[in-house]
């Protein structure tokens, strides 16, 4: 049995999230990936473990998983580049919007989730230009470019970006984020305290895709948020809260009270933005996690994964 590590990206619009569902496995990322791995005709079932779970409709620029694979021929092992080719061919043939970008062998002790040092997300907003007035949040979707459909969340021009930046700054540091999750875990030792290492809100420098005239209606802004781990729906609720303050539906004092009295029931249900604007952006691993018997693996694909996992947000 050999343990492999894969890095992949996907457009999550048509998927029911990461976790495999028994009734419709191929409508989830995990189900699609495990179905693809079965094309190798293994001696074992390829049970995957993902670094981060994403919800229905959420995208990933980078996610990752590990899996143990037992070759069908005794004494043989699968080459990482061969597995990558088989998986990507399967995804194309079966109309999956998934691509495996890197593959390598890792030590038995490696764990895609627990070895990950931090994760980062983007959330993209399309802010309507001032000349588009009297558009509700629902109507705002009519003004976004076709290639941005299910890729961002449109909001009216009244959004006060300066105060949204202030709220983003409030999120940084160590807090009990109970208010910003859907429910408290039944496993209390996991806790609800998290450290947000970085949270920014800024206008995107890569806001246009082709020369679609619909881009004249909007400006693209992004949240960037980084932490070792996140609670269920935490990022979307943080974004929704900040946007609600920027639209005048909540105050900075309301946000302070959410931290002072943490409780899921205390979250002000002004806005939960759509999952389509959310992207799992980056996973960071230390190079030491890829060592085999205390000797670095001399494999260019492994080195590529290790190097890319070091990339910081600029």
N, C-alpha and C positions, 0 to 999 in steps of 0.2 A: 504494500500500500504506500502510495506517494502522495504528499500533500502539495497542492498547487495554490497559487494566488493569482487572481485575475483582477484587472482594473477595467471598468466598463462605463459607458455613458448611455443614456436613453432619453427619449421623449415620452413622458409618462401619461400623456393625454388619454390614451385608450386602455390604460392598465389600471387594475384595482389595487395599486400599491405594490410593495415588495412581497409581502408574505403570501405564500402559496395557499390557495383555497381549494378544498377538496372537490367541490362541485364544478369549479371552472379554473383549473390550475393554469391554463395557458393565457388567462387574462391577467396574470400577475407576472412581475419580473422574475421572481424565484421560479415559478412554474415553467416559464419560457426557457430559462437558463438550464434547469434540470432536464427538461425535454430535449434540449439541444445536446447536452452531455450524454444522453442515452444513445446518441448516434455513434458513440465510440464503441458500443457493444461491450460494456464493462462487465467485470465479475461482481461488482457491487452497485448498489443504488447510489447515485451521486448527490448526497445530501449536502446542500450548500449552506454556508454561514456568511451573511452579509455584514459589512462594516457598519452600515447605517440603514435603518428602515426609512422608506419614504412612503407617504400616503398616496391615495388615489389621485391621479392627475399631476403629481409632482415630478419634476424632471431631475436629471443628474448629469452634470458635466463630468463628474467623477464619482463613482461608487466603486466598491470592491467586494470580493468574497473569497473565501478559501473553501476547498473541497478535497476530500481524500478519494483518489482514483486507483482502482486495481485493474491492471491491464488484463485483457482477455487471454493473453499468452503468458504462461508461467515464465518468470524471470525477465520479462520485457517491461519497459516503462514508456509512457507517452511523452513525446517531445512537446514542450510548451507551445512552440510555434505551430505545430500540427493541430493541437487542440484549438488554438485561437482561430485557425483557418476553418476548421470544422464548425465551430460555433457561429462564426460570422456568415458562413455559407448557409447554415440552417436559418439564421435570422432573416437573411435576404429572401430565401425561398419561401418562408412562411409569413412574410410581410410584417415582421417585428421591427419596431423602431429602436433597436438595441445594437450596440457595437462594442466588441471587446477590443481594447486598445493595447493591453499588455498582459503577458502571462509568464510565470516563472515557477520554479520549484522552491519551496520554503521549508524550514525546519519543522519537525513534528510539534514543537512547542509554539509555533506561530499561530496567532488568532487574529483574524481580520478586524474584529470589533475591539478586542481588549488591547491589542498592540497599537491601535490608532491613538495618537497623542492629542489631536484636535480635529474638529470638523468645521467647515465654513459653509454658509449659505448666501445666496443672493435672492433678493425679492425685487422684481422689476415693476415699476409703476409707469403708466402712461398718463401724464398730466395734460389735460386739454388746454389749448391755448386760450388766452383771455377773450378773443373774439367769439368763441363758442360759449354762449351763455345759456342759462336756464336748462342745462342738461343734467338730468339726474344721474346717479351712479349707474343705474341700469341702462339708461340711454347713452352713457359715455362709451359703451362698448361699440356703438355704431361708427365711431370716428377713428378706430385704430386700423392700421394697415393689415392686409390679409395675412401676411406672414407673422404678424404678432398675435393672431387669434390663439387663445389658450397658452400664450407665452408671457403675458403681462396683465396687469390689472389697471383699468382706466378710472381716473378720478377727475372731478371737476377742477377748473382753473383756480377756484377759491382756496386750494390747498396752500397753507402757509408753510413753505419749505423751511424757513428759519426755525420755526417752533418745532417742526418735526425733527430737525437736527438736534435741538435741545433735548427732546425726549430720547433720541437715540443715545445721547451722552449719558442720560440717567440710567440706561440699561447696563452700562459697563460696570464691571466689578462683581463682587460676590453678593448675591441676593437669594432669598427664598422666593422662587417663582411659582409657588402654588397657585396664585391667581391666574397665571397664564398657561395653565394646562387644563385638559378636559376633565380629568379626574385624578385623585391621589392614588398612587400605587398601593395595591394590597400587600406589597412587600416593603414595609416602612424603612428597612435598612438601606434601601436605595436612595431615599431622601429626595427632596425637591429643591435643595440648594444647589445652585450652579454658579460658576464664575464665567461671566462674559468677558473675554479677553479683548475683544474689539467689536465696536458697533458703529457704523458710519452710514450717513445718508448723503448722496451726492448725485449730481447730474451725470449721466453716462457719457463717456467719450466714444462709445461704439453704438450709437443709437439708431443708425439707419441700415436697412438691408435692401440693397438695390435702390432704384429711384422711384419708389412708390409715392405718388402725390399725397396719399393719406398721411404721410409723415409730417406734412405741413400743419396738421391738426394738433400735434402733440409734441411734448418733450419727454424723453425717457429718463427716469430717475431710478436709482438703485439703493436698496439697503444691502449692506454687507455686514454679516454677523458671524463671530467665531467663538467657539467654546469647545471644551473637551467632549461635552455631551449635551443633549437637549431633551426636554420633556415633550410628551405627546402634544402636538399642535402649538408648542411654545413659540416658534418663530412666527407663524401666521398671526397668533394673538398679539405678539409684540408689535408686529407691523400694523395690524388693525387698530391697536390702541394709539400708536403714534399718528397714524393717518386721521383717526377720529379727533385727536387734539388739533391737528393741522386744519381740520375742517370746522373747528369750533364746537364740536359735539361733546368734547370732554375738555377738562382743564388740566394744567400741570398738577394742581392739588389732587385731582382725582387719581392721577398716576401715582403720586406719592402715597396716597391711602391704600392703593393696591399692594404696594410693597410693605407698608406699615402693618396691614392686617391681611396677610396672605391667606387666601381661600378661593378655590375655584368658583364658589358661589358669588364672590365679590367682583368678578370680572364684569365690566360694563359692556353689555352686548350691543355696542353701536355698529361694529363692523368686523366681520371675519372675511378677509379677502380670499379670493378664489385660489385653489392650489396651483392653477396654471402659471402664476407668476413666480413660483418658488423653485429654486434650483439648488440642489446639493452641489457645491462648487469644488471643494477640495478636501482631501484626507491627508493628514500628515503622519508619516511613520519615521522613526529613527532608523538609520541604516543598520544599527546593531540587530534589529529584529530579523534581518535577512541573513544573518550569519549562519553558516552550517559548520558545526563542530569547531566553533571559534575561528574559522577561516572564511573570509569573504568569498561568496560564490562568484566564480569568474564567468559571468554570463551577462552579455550586453543587455538582454531584456530585463534582468533583475536590476542592473545598474540604472537603467532608464526609469524603472518604477521608483527606485530609491531617490533618484535625483528629482523626479517630478513631484514626489511627495514632499520635497523640501521647499517648493516654490511658495513664497509668501505673497500676500495681497499687497499690491503697490498703492 
